[in-house]
Amino acid sequence: MESKMQIKPIRSQSEYQLALQELYQLMDAPTGSDDFDRAELLSILIEKYEEEHFPIEDPDPIEAIKYLMNELDMNQTQLGEIVGGKSKASLILNRKRALSITMIRNLNEKLKIPLEILVRDYPLAT
């Protein structure tokens, strides 16, 4: 029985496209089968290629806050309870005030926004 398990690193856009096509064909492979194992290896290689060639940058702190507010159906008054008042929330969302250490801690604790996102530099309105 000949194995088709010869998988190699993805080094070009055309190899990436072929790997995606093959992975798509193997999506319904039964767990534990050779095709399932091949699909798992292909997905790891595809993910590595995508991380190197299509990086997704973390959002700036304000975009992260706005995104979570939208996801949680949170209004500016509710954000104000976390950052020290509705007016501070407005200034922050409009990029007229930078986040303080206390605000960063509260946002991390209450909204679970990662600290590495909250402490990033971001542009303020002039």
Secondary structure, DSSP 8 states (H G I E B T S, - for coil): -----------SHHHHHHHHHHHHHTTT--TTSHHHHHHHHHHHHHHHHHHHHS------HHHHHHHHHHHTT--HHHHHHHHT-HHHHHHHHTTSS---HHHHHHHHHHH---HHHHTS------
